[in-house]
Amino acid sequence: MFKLLITIGAIYLLYKLLKNDKKNKATQSGAKSKTVASGEMVKDPICGTFVPKNNDIRVKIGDRVECFCSYECRDKFLKQIENESNTQSQDS
Ligand SMILES: [Zn+2]
């Protein structure tokens, strides 16, 4: 009898967990569609923060446009590009 109760308890807990999981997934996808609706988000290549694509702080490199969360990150990125092009020219 005791064993049966444990089994039922375990199944109940499992069921509850699965239910919560489904709920979480639903709210997550809901939040995702919300951000898409308010504007496309792009990743700040320096710190990894997601920023709106129509952000003011951005840099155009050829056809690519990188967006940044702050001018600090933009400056870091520009320095990084500078360093990369320097090492490339030194190599060749
Ligand atoms: Zn940043």
PDB file of the backbone (N, CA, C, O) and the ligand in Angstrom, with CONECT records:
HET     ZN  A 101       1
ATOM      1  N   MET A   1       0.836  -1.213   0.000  1.00  0.00           N
ATOM      2  CA  MET A   1       0.000   0.000   0.000  1.00  0.00           C
ATOM      3  C   MET A   1       0.869   1.260   0.000  1.00  0.00           C
ATOM      4  O   MET A   1       0.608   2.204  -0.747  1.00  0.00           O
ATOM      5  N   PHE A   2       1.902   1.265   0.844  1.00  0.00           N
ATOM      6  CA  PHE A   2       2.807   2.401   0.944  1.00  0.00           C
ATOM      7  C   PHE A   2       3.549   2.618  -0.372  1.00  0.00           C
ATOM      8  O   PHE A   2       3.733   3.746  -0.828  1.00  0.00           O
ATOM      9  N   LYS A   3       3.970   1.497  -0.970  1.00  0.00           N
ATOM     10  CA  LYS A   3       4.693   1.546  -2.239  1.00  0.00           C
ATOM     11  C   LYS A   3       3.817   2.196  -3.321  1.00  0.00           C
ATOM     12  O   LYS A   3       4.278   3.007  -4.124  1.00  0.00           O
ATOM     13  N   LEU A   4       2.561   1.812  -3.308  1.00  0.00           N
ATOM     14  CA  LEU A   4       1.611   2.325  -4.303  1.00  0.00           C
ATOM     15  C   LEU A   4       1.473   3.843  -4.154  1.00  0.00           C
ATOM     16  O   LEU A   4       1.419   4.575  -5.142  1.00  0.00           O
ATOM     17  N   LEU A   5       1.418   4.288  -2.924  1.00  0.00           N
ATOM     18  CA  LEU A   5       1.284   5.735  -2.670  1.00  0.00           C
ATOM     19  C   LEU A   5       2.493   6.488  -3.217  1.00  0.00           C
ATOM     20  O   LEU A   5       2.356   7.557  -3.813  1.00  0.00           O
ATOM     21  N   ILE A   6       3.685   5.912  -3.002  1.00  0.00           N
ATOM     22  CA  ILE A   6       4.918   6.542  -3.504  1.00  0.00           C
ATOM     23  C   ILE A   6       4.872   6.629  -5.020  1.00  0.00           C
ATOM     24  O   ILE A   6       5.210   7.653  -5.613  1.00  0.00           O
ATOM     25  N   THR A   7       4.445   5.529  -5.635  1.00  0.00           N
ATOM     26  CA  THR A   7       4.361   5.507  -7.094  1.00  0.00           C
ATOM     27  C   THR A   7       3.395   6.575  -7.597  1.00  0.00           C
ATOM     28  O   THR A   7       3.693   7.299  -8.546  1.00  0.00           O
ATOM     29  N   ILE A   8       2.266   6.661  -6.966  1.00  0.00           N
ATOM     30  CA  ILE A   8       1.281   7.663  -7.390  1.00  0.00           C
ATOM     31  C   ILE A   8       1.845   9.065  -7.190  1.00  0.00           C
ATOM     32  O   ILE A   8       1.673   9.945  -8.034  1.00  0.00           O
ATOM     33  N   GLY A   9       2.529   9.259  -6.043  1.00  0.00           N
ATOM     34  CA  GLY A   9       3.143  10.557  -5.769  1.00  0.00           C
ATOM     35  C   GLY A   9       4.162  10.915  -6.819  1.00  0.00           C
ATOM     36  O   GLY A   9       4.216  12.055  -7.280  1.00  0.00           O
ATOM     37  N   ALA A  10       4.987   9.931  -7.208  1.00  0.00           N
ATOM     38  CA  ALA A  10       6.026  10.172  -8.202  1.00  0.00           C
ATOM     39  C   ALA A  10       5.401  10.545  -9.538  1.00  0.00           C
ATOM     40  O   ALA A  10       5.849  11.474 -10.210  1.00  0.00           O
ATOM     41  N   ILE A  11       4.371   9.816  -9.910  1.00  0.00           N
ATOM     42  CA  ILE A  11       3.699  10.090 -11.185  1.00  0.00           C
ATOM     43  C   ILE A  11       3.077  11.489 -11.156  1.00  0.00           C
ATOM     44  O   ILE A  11       3.133  12.239 -12.131  1.00  0.00           O
ATOM     45  N   TYR A  12       2.491  11.808 -10.017  1.00  0.00           N
ATOM     46  CA  TYR A  12       1.858  13.131  -9.884  1.00  0.00           C
ATOM     47  C   TYR A  12       2.889  14.246 -10.031  1.00  0.00           C
ATOM     48  O   TYR A  12       2.651  15.240 -10.717  1.00  0.00           O
ATOM     49  N   LEU A  13       4.057  14.063  -9.366  1.00  0.00           N
ATOM     50  CA  LEU A  13       5.123  15.060  -9.443  1.00  0.00           C
ATOM     51  C   LEU A  13       5.612  15.213 -10.882  1.00  0.00           C
ATOM     52  O   LEU A  13       5.812  16.322 -11.377  1.00  0.00           O
ATOM     53  N   LEU A  14       5.798  14.070 -11.535  1.00  0.00           N
ATOM     54  CA  LEU A  14       6.277  14.059 -12.914  1.00  0.00           C
ATOM     55  C   LEU A  14       5.292  14.808 -13.826  1.00  0.00           C
ATOM     56  O   LEU A  14       5.672  15.609 -14.680  1.00  0.00           O
ATOM     57  N   TYR A  15       4.023  14.508 -13.598  1.00  0.00           N
ATOM     58  CA  TYR A  15       2.962  15.142 -14.375  1.00  0.00           C
ATOM     59  C   TYR A  15       2.987  16.657 -14.172  1.00  0.00           C
ATOM     60  O   TYR A  15       2.820  17.433 -15.113  1.00  0.00           O
ATOM     61  N   LYS A  16       3.201  17.053 -12.911  1.00  0.00           N
ATOM     62  CA  LYS A  16       3.240  18.469 -12.571  1.00  0.00           C
ATOM     63  C   LYS A  16       4.431  19.150 -13.250  1.00  0.00           C
ATOM     64  O   LYS A  16       4.315  20.254 -13.781  1.00  0.00           O
ATOM     65  N   LEU A  17       5.577  18.464 -13.219  1.00  0.00           N
ATOM     66  CA  LEU A  17       6.787  19.000 -13.833  1.00  0.00           C
ATOM     67  C   LEU A  17       6.591  19.200 -15.331  1.00  0.00           C
ATOM     68  O   LEU A  17       6.935  20.241 -15.891  1.00  0.00           O
ATOM     69  N   LEU A  18       6.027  18.173 -15.962  1.00  0.00           N
ATOM     70  CA  LEU A  18       5.799  18.242 -17.405  1.00  0.00           C
ATOM     71  C   LEU A  18       4.849  19.385 -17.747  1.00  0.00           C
ATOM     72  O   LEU A  18       5.028  20.091 -18.739  1.00  0.00           O
ATOM     73  N   LYS A  19       3.851  19.545 -16.912  1.00  0.00           N
ATOM     74  CA  LYS A  19       2.862  20.598 -17.138  1.00  0.00           C
ATOM     75  C   LYS A  19       3.520  21.975 -17.030  1.00  0.00           C
ATOM     76  O   LYS A  19       3.281  22.864 -17.846  1.00  0.00           O
ATOM     77  N   ASN A  20       4.360  22.124 -15.991  1.00  0.00           N
ATOM     78  CA  ASN A  20       5.072  23.393 -15.796  1.00  0.00           C
ATOM     79  C   ASN A  20       5.998  23.677 -16.977  1.00  0.00           C
ATOM     80  O   ASN A  20       6.093  24.807 -17.456  1.00  0.00           O
ATOM     81  N   ASP A  21       6.678  22.622 -17.433  1.00  0.00           N
ATOM     82  CA  ASP A  21       7.605  22.760 -18.549  1.00  0.00           C
ATOM     83  C   ASP A  21       6.886  23.299 -19.779  1.00  0.00           C
ATOM     84  O   ASP A  21       7.358  24.213 -20.455  1.00  0.00           O
ATOM     85  N   LYS A  22       5.732  22.704 -20.042  1.00  0.00           N
ATOM     86  CA  LYS A  22       4.936  23.136 -21.199  1.00  0.00           C
ATOM     87  C   LYS A  22       4.536  24.600 -21.058  1.00  0.00           C
ATOM     88  O   LYS A  22       4.575  25.369 -22.019  1.00  0.00           O
ATOM     89  N   LYS A  23       4.151  24.966 -19.840  1.00  0.00           N
ATOM     90  CA  LYS A  23       3.728  26.331 -19.559  1.00  0.00           C
ATOM     91  C   LYS A  23       4.872  27.311 -19.818  1.00  0.00           C
ATOM     92  O   LYS A  23       4.693  28.354 -20.446  1.00  0.00           O
ATOM     93  N   ASN A  24       6.070  26.938 -19.309  1.00  0.00           N
ATOM     94  CA  ASN A  24       7.242  27.796 -19.486  1.00  0.00           C
ATOM     95  C   ASN A  24       7.556  27.991 -20.959  1.00  0.00           C
ATOM     96  O   ASN A  24       7.834  29.102 -21.408  1.00  0.00           O
ATOM     97  N   LYS A  25       7.509  26.886 -21.707  1.00  0.00           N
ATOM     98  CA  LYS A  25       7.816  26.972 -23.130  1.00  0.00           C
ATOM     99  C   LYS A  25       6.833  27.901 -23.837  1.00  0.00           C
ATOM    100  O   LYS A  25       7.213  28.677 -24.714  1.00  0.00           O
ATOM    101  N   ALA A  26       5.573  27.810 -23.442  1.00  0.00           N
ATOM    102  CA  ALA A  26       4.544  28.633 -24.068  1.00  0.00           C
ATOM    103  C   ALA A  26       4.807  30.112 -23.805  1.00  0.00           C
ATOM    104  O   ALA A  26       4.691  30.934 -24.714  1.00  0.00           O
ATOM    105  N   THR A  27       5.162  30.453 -22.562  1.00  0.00           N
ATOM    106  CA  THR A  27       5.414  31.859 -22.236  1.00  0.00           C
ATOM    107  C   THR A  27       6.674  32.348 -22.932  1.00  0.00           C
ATOM    108  O   THR A  27       6.757  33.506 -23.339  1.00  0.00           O
ATOM    109  N   GLN A  28       7.666  31.451 -23.067  1.00  0.00           N
ATOM    110  CA  GLN A  28       8.904  31.849 -23.729  1.00  0.00           C
ATOM    111  C   GLN A  28       8.660  32.190 -25.194  1.00  0.00           C
ATOM    112  O   GLN A  28       9.130  33.214 -25.689  1.00  0.00           O
ATOM    113  N   SER A  29       7.916  31.318 -25.884  1.00  0.00           N
ATOM    114  CA  SER A  29       7.655  31.569 -27.298  1.00  0.00           C
ATOM    115  C   SER A  29       6.791  32.819 -27.451  1.00  0.00           C
ATOM    116  O   SER A  29       6.908  33.544 -28.438  1.00  0.00           O
ATOM    117  N   GLY A  30       5.923  33.065 -26.469  1.00  0.00           N
ATOM    118  CA  GLY A  30       5.095  34.260 -26.504  1.00  0.00           C
ATOM    119  C   GLY A  30       5.957  35.508 -26.405  1.00  0.00           C
ATOM    120  O   GLY A  30       5.723  36.487 -27.113  1.00  0.00           O
ATOM    121  N   ALA A  31       6.956  35.475 -25.526  1.00  0.00           N
ATOM    122  CA  ALA A  31       7.851  36.616 -25.357  1.00  0.00           C
ATOM    123  C   ALA A  31       8.663  36.835 -26.621  1.00  0.00           C
ATOM    124  O   ALA A  31       8.937  37.969 -27.014  1.00  0.00           O
ATOM    125  N   LYS A  32       9.043  35.723 -27.254  1.00  0.00           N
ATOM    126  CA  LYS A  32       9.853  35.814 -28.467  1.00  0.00           C
ATOM    127  C   LYS A  32       9.093  36.535 -29.573  1.00  0.00           C
ATOM    128  O   LYS A  32       9.620  37.444 -30.216  1.00  0.00           O
ATOM    129  N   SER A  33       7.855  36.119 -29.783  1.00  0.00           N
ATOM    130  CA  SER A  33       7.070  36.722 -30.857  1.00  0.00           C
ATOM    131  C   SER A  33       6.819  38.201 -30.563  1.00  0.00           C
ATOM    132  O   SER A  33       6.643  39.005 -31.479  1.00  0.00           O
ATOM    133  N   LYS A  34       6.804  38.548 -29.280  1.00  0.00           N
ATOM    134  CA  LYS A  34       6.592  39.936 -28.896  1.00  0.00           C
ATOM    135  C   LYS A  34       7.773  40.798 -29.340  1.00  0.00           C
ATOM    136  O   LYS A  34       7.582  41.888 -29.881  1.00  0.00           O
ATOM    137  N   THR A  35       9.014  40.298 -29.107  1.00  0.00           N
ATOM    138  CA  THR A  35      10.195  41.066 -29.498  1.00  0.00           C
ATOM    139  C   THR A  35      10.286  41.189 -31.014  1.00  0.00           C
ATOM    140  O   THR A  35      10.735  42.208 -31.538  1.00  0.00           O
ATOM    141  N   VAL A  36       9.859  40.148 -31.710  1.00  0.00           N
ATOM    142  CA  VAL A  36       9.876  40.185 -33.173  1.00  0.00           C
ATOM    143  C   VAL A  36       8.908  41.258 -33.666  1.00  0.00           C
ATOM    144  O   VAL A  36       9.188  41.984 -34.620  1.00  0.00           O
ATOM    145  N   ALA A  37       7.772  41.337 -32.993  1.00  0.00           N
ATOM    146  CA  ALA A  37       6.763  42.294 -33.408  1.00  0.00           C
ATOM    147  C   ALA A  37       7.236  43.733 -33.174  1.00  0.00           C
ATOM    148  O   ALA A  37       6.924  44.628 -33.959  1.00  0.00           O
ATOM    149  N   SER A  38       7.994  43.951 -32.086  1.00  0.00           N
ATOM    150  CA  SER A  38       8.425  45.309 -31.759  1.00  0.00           C
ATOM    151  C   SER A  38       9.669  45.711 -32.543  1.00  0.00           C
ATOM    152  O   SER A  38      10.108  46.855 -32.430  1.00  0.00           O
ATOM    153  N   GLY A  39      10.242  44.826 -33.321  1.00  0.00           N
ATOM    154  CA  GLY A  39      11.418  45.167 -34.107  1.00  0.00           C
ATOM    155  C   GLY A  39      12.459  44.076 -34.043  1.00  0.00           C
ATOM    156  O   GLY A  39      12.559  43.360 -33.047  1.00  0.00           O
ATOM    157  N   GLU A  40      13.233  43.949 -35.100  1.00  0.00           N
ATOM    158  CA  GLU A  40      14.228  42.891 -35.168  1.00  0.00           C
ATOM    159  C   GLU A  40      15.361  43.164 -34.187  1.00  0.00           C
ATOM    160  O   GLU A  40      15.810  44.298 -34.021  1.00  0.00           O
ATOM    161  N   MET A  41      15.811  42.082 -33.538  1.00  0.00           N
ATOM    162  CA  MET A  41      16.894  42.225 -32.581  1.00  0.00           C
ATOM    163  C   MET A  41      18.176  41.632 -33.169  1.00  0.00           C
ATOM    164  O   MET A  41      18.153  40.576 -33.800  1.00  0.00           O
ATOM    165  N   VAL A  42      19.287  42.327 -32.952  1.00  0.00           N
ATOM    166  CA  VAL A  42      20.572  41.807 -33.396  1.00  0.00           C
ATOM    167  C   VAL A  42      21.525  41.761 -32.213  1.00  0.00           C
ATOM    168  O   VAL A  42      21.364  42.496 -31.240  1.00  0.00           O
ATOM    169  N   LYS A  43      22.511  40.893 -32.310  1.00  0.00           N
ATOM    170  CA  LYS A  43      23.434  40.674 -31.196  1.00  0.00           C
ATOM    171  C   LYS A  43      24.603  41.647 -31.277  1.00  0.00           C
ATOM    172  O   LYS A  43      25.231  41.818 -32.322  1.00  0.00           O
ATOM    173  N   ASP A  44      24.866  42.270 -30.155  1.00  0.00           N
ATOM    174  CA  ASP A  44      26.060  43.097 -30.005  1.00  0.00           C
ATOM    175  C   ASP A  44      27.271  42.163 -30.044  1.00  0.00           C
ATOM    176  O   ASP A  44      27.408  41.322 -29.156  1.00  0.00           O
ATOM    177  N   PRO A  45      28.157  42.280 -31.046  1.00  0.00           N
ATOM    178  CA  PRO A  45      29.259  41.318 -31.171  1.00  0.00           C
ATOM    179  C   PRO A  45      30.281  41.421 -30.056  1.00  0.00           C
ATOM    180  O   PRO A  45      31.094  40.513 -29.884  1.00  0.00           O
ATOM    181  N   ILE A  46      30.262  42.491 -29.303  1.00  0.00           N
ATOM    182  CA  ILE A  46      31.248  42.674 -28.235  1.00  0.00           C
ATOM    183  C   ILE A  46      30.788  42.026 -26.939  1.00  0.00           C
ATOM    184  O   ILE A  46      31.499  41.188 -26.386  1.00  0.00           O
ATOM    185  N   CYS A  47      29.614  42.396 -26.446  1.00  0.00           N
ATOM    186  CA  CYS A  47      29.183  41.883 -25.144  1.00  0.00           C
ATOM    187  C   CYS A  47      28.064  40.854 -25.265  1.00  0.00           C
ATOM    188  O   CYS A  47      27.713  40.218 -24.271  1.00  0.00           O
ATOM    189  N   GLY A  48      27.486  40.672 -26.480  1.00  0.00           N
ATOM    190  CA  GLY A  48      26.476  39.635 -26.669  1.00  0.00           C
ATOM    191  C   GLY A  48      25.068  40.056 -26.306  1.00  0.00           C
ATOM    192  O   GLY A  48      24.154  39.232 -26.339  1.00  0.00           O
ATOM    193  N   THR A  49      24.867  41.322 -25.960  1.00  0.00           N
ATOM    194  CA  THR A  49      23.541  41.814 -25.632  1.00  0.00           C
ATOM    195  C   THR A  49      22.724  41.977 -26.917  1.00  0.00           C
ATOM    196  O   THR A  49      23.247  42.370 -27.959  1.00  0.00           O
ATOM    197  N   PHE A  50      21.442  41.668 -26.815  1.00  0.00           N
ATOM    198  CA  PHE A  50      20.582  41.860 -27.985  1.00  0.00           C
ATOM    199  C   PHE A  50      20.062  43.291 -28.004  1.00  0.00           C
ATOM    200  O   PHE A  50      19.505  43.779 -27.020  1.00  0.00           O
ATOM    201  N   VAL A  51      20.252  43.945 -29.124  1.00  0.00           N
ATOM    202  CA  VAL A  51      19.810  45.328 -29.264  1.00  0.00           C
ATOM    203  C   VAL A  51      18.922  45.449 -30.499  1.00  0.00           C
ATOM    204  O   VAL A  51      19.095  44.694 -31.456  1.00  0.00           O
ATOM    205  N   PRO A  52      17.976  46.385 -30.494  1.00  0.00           N
ATOM    206  CA  PRO A  52      17.108  46.551 -31.665  1.00  0.00           C
ATOM    207  C   PRO A  52      17.917  46.975 -32.891  1.00  0.00           C
ATOM    208  O   PRO A  52      18.879  47.736 -32.788  1.00  0.00           O
ATOM    209  N   LYS A  53      17.506  46.469 -34.041  1.00  0.00           N
ATOM    210  CA  LYS A  53      18.260  46.717 -35.268  1.00  0.00           C
ATOM    211  C   LYS A  53      18.241  48.194 -35.651  1.00  0.00           C
ATOM    212  O   LYS A  53      19.169  48.686 -36.293  1.00  0.00           O
ATOM    213  N   ASN A  54      17.182  48.900 -35.255  1.00  0.00           N
ATOM    214  CA  ASN A  54      17.116  50.329 -35.578  1.00  0.00           C
ATOM    215  C   ASN A  54      17.797  51.192 -34.517  1.00  0.00           C
ATOM    216  O   ASN A  54      17.501  52.377 -34.368  1.00  0.00           O
ATOM    217  N   ASN A  55      18.710  50.569 -33.792  1.00  0.00           N
ATOM    218  CA  ASN A  55      19.516  51.247 -32.781  1.00  0.00           C
ATOM    219  C   ASN A  55      20.358  52.354 -33.436  1.00  0.00           C
ATOM    220  O   ASN A  55      20.735  52.238 -34.602  1.00  0.00           O
ATOM    221  N   ASP A  56      20.646  53.409 -32.698  1.00  0.00           N
ATOM    222  CA  ASP A  56      21.461  54.511 -33.232  1.00  0.00           C
ATOM    223  C   ASP A  56      22.933  54.140 -33.296  1.00  0.00           C
ATOM    224  O   ASP A  56      23.666  54.593 -34.175  1.00  0.00           O
ATOM    225  N   ILE A  57      23.356  53.303 -32.345  1.00  0.00           N
ATOM    226  CA  ILE A  57      24.789  52.984 -32.257  1.00  0.00           C
ATOM    227  C   ILE A  57      25.088  51.812 -33.169  1.00  0.00           C
ATOM    228  O   ILE A  57      24.912  50.657 -32.780  1.00  0.00           O
ATOM    229  N   ARG A  58      25.537  52.100 -34.376  1.00  0.00           N
ATOM    230  CA  ARG A  58      25.865  51.010 -35.282  1.00  0.00           C
ATOM    231  C   ARG A  58      27.026  51.393 -36.184  1.00  0.00           C
ATOM    232  O   ARG A  58      27.358  52.564 -36.365  1.00  0.00           O
ATOM    233  N   VAL A  59      27.625  50.353 -36.738  1.00  0.00           N
ATOM    234  CA  VAL A  59      28.772  50.547 -37.614  1.00  0.00           C
ATOM    235  C   VAL A  59      28.531  49.756 -38.883  1.00  0.00           C
ATOM    236  O   VAL A  59      28.112  48.600 -38.833  1.00  0.00           O
ATOM    237  N   LYS A  60      28.795  50.376 -40.014  1.00  0.00           N
ATOM    238  CA  LYS A  60      28.625  49.686 -41.286  1.00  0.00           C
ATOM    239  C   LYS A  60      29.995  49.261 -41.794  1.00  0.00           C
ATOM    240  O   LYS A  60      30.900  50.079 -41.957  1.00  0.00           O
ATOM    241  N   ILE A  61      30.124  47.959 -42.041  1.00  0.00           N
ATOM    242  CA  ILE A  61      31.372  47.438 -42.590  1.00  0.00           C
ATOM    243  C   ILE A  61      31.020  46.716 -43.876  1.00  0.00           C
ATOM    244  O   ILE A  61      30.545  45.580 -43.851  1.00  0.00           O
ATOM    245  N   GLY A  62      31.253  47.377 -44.999  1.00  0.00           N
ATOM    246  CA  GLY A  62      30.866  46.789 -46.269  1.00  0.00           C
ATOM    247  C   GLY A  62      29.355  46.673 -46.337  1.00  0.00           C
ATOM    248  O   GLY A  62      28.645  47.673 -46.228  1.00  0.00           O
ATOM    249  N   ASP A  63      28.857  45.444 -46.518  1.00  0.00           N
ATOM    250  CA  ASP A  63      27.413  45.213 -46.574  1.00  0.00           C
ATOM    251  C   ASP A  63      26.845  44.926 -45.189  1.00  0.00           C
ATOM    252  O   ASP A  63      25.630  44.909 -44.994  1.00  0.00           O
ATOM    253  N   ARG A  64      27.743  44.701 -44.230  1.00  0.00           N
ATOM    254  CA  ARG A  64      27.319  44.288 -42.898  1.00  0.00           C
ATOM    255  C   ARG A  64      27.090  45.489 -42.003  1.00  0.00           C
ATOM    256  O   ARG A  64      27.839  46.464 -42.069  1.00  0.00           O
ATOM    257  N   VAL A  65      26.062  45.430 -41.165  1.00  0.00           N
ATOM    258  CA  VAL A  65      25.815  46.476 -40.173  1.00  0.00           C
ATOM    259  C   VAL A  65      25.797  45.828 -38.792  1.00  0.00           C
ATOM    260  O   VAL A  65      24.999  44.930 -38.521  1.00  0.00           O
ATOM    261  N   GLU A  66      26.676  46.291 -37.939  1.00  0.00           N
ATOM    262  CA  GLU A  66      26.724  45.778 -36.571  1.00  0.00           C
ATOM    263  C   GLU A  66      26.111  46.809 -35.637  1.00  0.00           C
ATOM    264  O   GLU A  66      26.402  48.001 -35.738  1.00  0.00           O
ATOM    265  N   CYS A  67      25.258  46.343 -34.725  1.00  0.00           N
ATOM    266  CA  CYS A  67      24.628  47.236 -33.754  1.00  0.00           C
ATOM    267  C   CYS A  67      25.219  46.992 -32.371  1.00  0.00           C
ATOM    268  O   CYS A  67      25.601  45.871 -32.034  1.00  0.00           O
ATOM    269  N   PHE A  68      25.286  48.041 -31.587  1.00  0.00           N
ATOM    270  CA  PHE A  68      25.917  47.951 -30.267  1.00  0.00           C
ATOM    271  C   PHE A  68      25.019  48.541 -29.202  1.00  0.00           C
ATOM    272  O   PHE A  68      24.182  49.403 -29.471  1.00  0.00           O
ATOM    273  N   CYS A  69      25.215  48.048 -27.963  1.00  0.00           N
ATOM    274  CA  CYS A  69      24.394  48.511 -26.852  1.00  0.00           C
ATOM    275  C   CYS A  69      24.909  49.846 -26.345  1.00  0.00           C
ATOM    276  O   CYS A  69      24.156  50.613 -25.744  1.00  0.00           O
ATOM    277  N   SER A  70      26.189  50.135 -26.581  1.00  0.00           N
ATOM    278  CA  SER A  70      26.765  51.382 -26.081  1.00  0.00           C
ATOM    279  C   SER A  70      27.920  51.813 -26.980  1.00  0.00           C
ATOM    280  O   SER A  70      28.445  51.023 -27.764  1.00  0.00           O
ATOM    281  N   TYR A  71      28.304  53.085 -26.850  1.00  0.00           N
ATOM    282  CA  TYR A  71      29.424  53.593 -27.634  1.00  0.00           C
ATOM    283  C   TYR A  71      30.722  52.914 -27.224  1.00  0.00           C
ATOM    284  O   TYR A  71      31.657  52.792 -28.016  1.00  0.00           O
ATOM    285  N   GLU A  72      30.760  52.474 -25.972  1.00  0.00           N
ATOM    286  CA  GLU A  72      31.928  51.746 -25.454  1.00  0.00           C
ATOM    287  C   GLU A  72      32.150  50.480 -26.274  1.00  0.00           C
ATOM    288  O   GLU A  72      33.265  50.185 -26.703  1.00  0.00           O
ATOM    289  N   CYS A  73      31.067  49.743 -26.481  1.00  0.00           N
ATOM    290  CA  CYS A  73      31.162  48.501 -27.247  1.00  0.00           C
ATOM    291  C   CYS A  73      31.527  48.797 -28.697  1.00  0.00           C
ATOM    292  O   CYS A  73      32.291  48.054 -29.312  1.00  0.00           O
ATOM    293  N   ARG A  74      30.986  49.874 -29.237  1.00  0.00           N
ATOM    294  CA  ARG A  74      31.280  50.243 -30.620  1.00  0.00           C
ATOM    295  C   ARG A  74      32.764  50.544 -30.774  1.00  0.00           C
ATOM    296  O   ARG A  74      33.409  50.092 -31.721  1.00  0.00           O
ATOM    297  N   ASP A  75      33.299  51.319 -29.822  1.00  0.00           N
ATOM    298  CA  ASP A  75      34.714  51.666 -29.890  1.00  0.00           C
ATOM    299  C   ASP A  75      35.592  50.426 -29.797  1.00  0.00           C
ATOM    300  O   ASP A  75      36.599  50.305 -30.494  1.00  0.00           O
ATOM    301  N   LYS A  76      35.187  49.495 -28.911  1.00  0.00           N
ATOM    302  CA  LYS A  76      35.940  48.243 -28.766  1.00  0.00           C
ATOM    303  C   LYS A  76      35.954  47.491 -30.083  1.00  0.00           C
ATOM    304  O   LYS A  76      36.982  46.960 -30.503  1.00  0.00           O
ATOM    305  N   PHE A  77      34.793  47.455 -30.727  1.00  0.00           N
ATOM    306  CA  PHE A  77      34.662  46.734 -31.986  1.00  0.00           C
ATOM    307  C   PHE A  77      35.538  47.380 -33.069  1.00  0.00           C
ATOM    308  O   PHE A  77      36.219  46.687 -33.824  1.00  0.00           O
ATOM    309  N   LEU A  78      35.509  48.703 -33.131  1.00  0.00           N
ATOM    310  CA  LEU A  78      36.307  49.414 -34.130  1.00  0.00           C
ATOM    311  C   LEU A  78      37.797  49.149 -33.906  1.00  0.00           C
ATOM    312  O   LEU A  78      38.558  48.969 -34.856  1.00  0.00           O
ATOM    313  N   LYS A  79      38.194  49.129 -32.636  1.00  0.00           N
ATOM    314  CA  LYS A  79      39.593  48.836 -32.308  1.00  0.00           C
ATOM    315  C   LYS A  79      39.951  47.423 -32.743  1.00  0.00           C
ATOM    316  O   LYS A  79      41.038  47.166 -33.261  1.00  0.00           O
ATOM    317  N   GLN A  80      38.996  46.503 -32.514  1.00  0.00           N
ATOM    318  CA  GLN A  80      39.221  45.105 -32.875  1.00  0.00           C
ATOM    319  C   GLN A  80      39.438  44.973 -34.375  1.00  0.00           C
ATOM    320  O   GLN A  80      40.340  44.264 -34.820  1.00  0.00           O
ATOM    321  N   ILE A  81      38.610  45.658 -35.148  1.00  0.00           N
ATOM    322  CA  ILE A  81      38.733  45.620 -36.609  1.00  0.00           C
ATOM    323  C   ILE A  81      40.082  46.171 -37.024  1.00  0.00           C
ATOM    324  O   ILE A  81      40.762  45.619 -37.889  1.00  0.00           O
ATOM    325  N   GLU A  82      40.459  47.283 -36.382  1.00  0.00           N
ATOM    326  CA  GLU A  82      41.731  47.929 -36.678  1.00  0.00           C
ATOM    327  C   GLU A  82      42.880  46.954 -36.448  1.00  0.00           C
ATOM    328  O   GLU A  82      43.768  46.805 -37.287  1.00  0.00           O
ATOM    329  N   ASN A  83      42.843  46.294 -35.293  1.00  0.00           N
ATOM    330  CA  ASN A  83      43.895  45.332 -34.948  1.00  0.00           C
ATOM    331  C   ASN A  83      43.928  44.187 -35.952  1.00  0.00           C
ATOM    332  O   ASN A  83      44.996  43.755 -36.386  1.00  0.00           O
ATOM    333  N   GLU A  84      42.732  43.698 -36.316  1.00  0.00           N
ATOM    334  CA  GLU A  84      42.654  42.577 -37.250  1.00  0.00           C
ATOM    335  C   GLU A  84      43.257  42.944 -38.594  1.00  0.00           C
ATOM    336  O   GLU A  84      44.021  42.168 -39.169  1.00  0.00           O
ATOM    337  N   SER A  85      42.916  44.124 -39.099  1.00  0.00           N
ATOM    338  CA  SER A  85      43.436  44.537 -40.401  1.00  0.00           C
ATOM    339  C   SER A  85      44.935  44.779 -40.319  1.00  0.00           C
ATOM    340  O   SER A  85      45.657  44.568 -41.293  1.00  0.00           O
ATOM    341  N   ASN A  86      45.407  45.227 -39.147  1.00  0.00           N
ATOM    342  CA  ASN A  86      46.839  45.435 -38.967  1.00  0.00           C
ATOM    343  C   ASN A  86      47.597  44.135 -39.025  1.00  0.00           C
ATOM    344  O   ASN A  86      48.614  44.024 -39.710  1.00  0.00           O
ATOM    345  N   THR A  87      47.088  43.130 -38.290  1.00  0.00           N
ATOM    346  CA  THR A  87      47.787  41.834 -38.273  1.00  0.00           C
ATOM    347  C   THR A  87      47.716  41.163 -39.643  1.00  0.00           C
ATOM    348  O   THR A  87      48.646  40.476 -40.066  1.00  0.00           O
ATOM    349  N   GLN A  88      46.585  41.381 -40.327  1.00  0.00           N
ATOM    350  CA  GLN A  88      46.452  40.777 -41.665  1.00  0.00           C
ATOM    351  C   GLN A  88      47.470  41.357 -42.631  1.00  0.00           C
ATOM    352  O   GLN A  88      48.083  40.622 -43.405  1.00  0.00           O
ATOM    353  N   SER A  89      47.657  42.693 -42.590  1.00  0.00           N
ATOM    354  CA  SER A  89      48.588  43.315 -43.506  1.00  0.00           C
ATOM    355  C   SER A  89      50.024  42.940 -43.148  1.00  0.00           C
ATOM    356  O   SER A  89      50.896  42.871 -44.015  1.00  0.00           O
ATOM    357  N   GLN A  90      50.257  42.699 -41.851  1.00  0.00           N
ATOM    358  CA  GLN A  90      51.604  42.306 -41.432  1.00  0.00           C
ATOM    359  C   GLN A  90      51.923  40.894 -41.904  1.00  0.00           C
ATOM    360  O   GLN A  90      53.061  40.594 -42.266  1.00  0.00           O
ATOM    361  N   ASP A  91      50.913  40.030 -41.898  1.00  0.00           N
ATOM    362  CA  ASP A  91      51.138  38.655 -42.303  1.00  0.00           C
ATOM    363  C   ASP A  91      51.462  38.540 -43.785  1.00  0.00           C
ATOM    364  O   ASP A  91      52.353  37.786 -44.176  1.00  0.00           O
ATOM    365  N   SER A  92      50.744  39.282 -44.598  1.00  0.00           N
ATOM    366  CA  SER A  92      50.895  39.113 -46.039  1.00  0.00           C
ATOM    367  C   SER A  92      51.980  39.994 -46.639  1.00  0.00           C
ATOM    368  O   SER A  92      52.212  39.950 -47.847  1.00  0.00           O
TER     369      SER A  92
HETATM  370 ZN    ZN A 101      27.576  45.887 -25.746  1.00  0.00          ZN2+
END
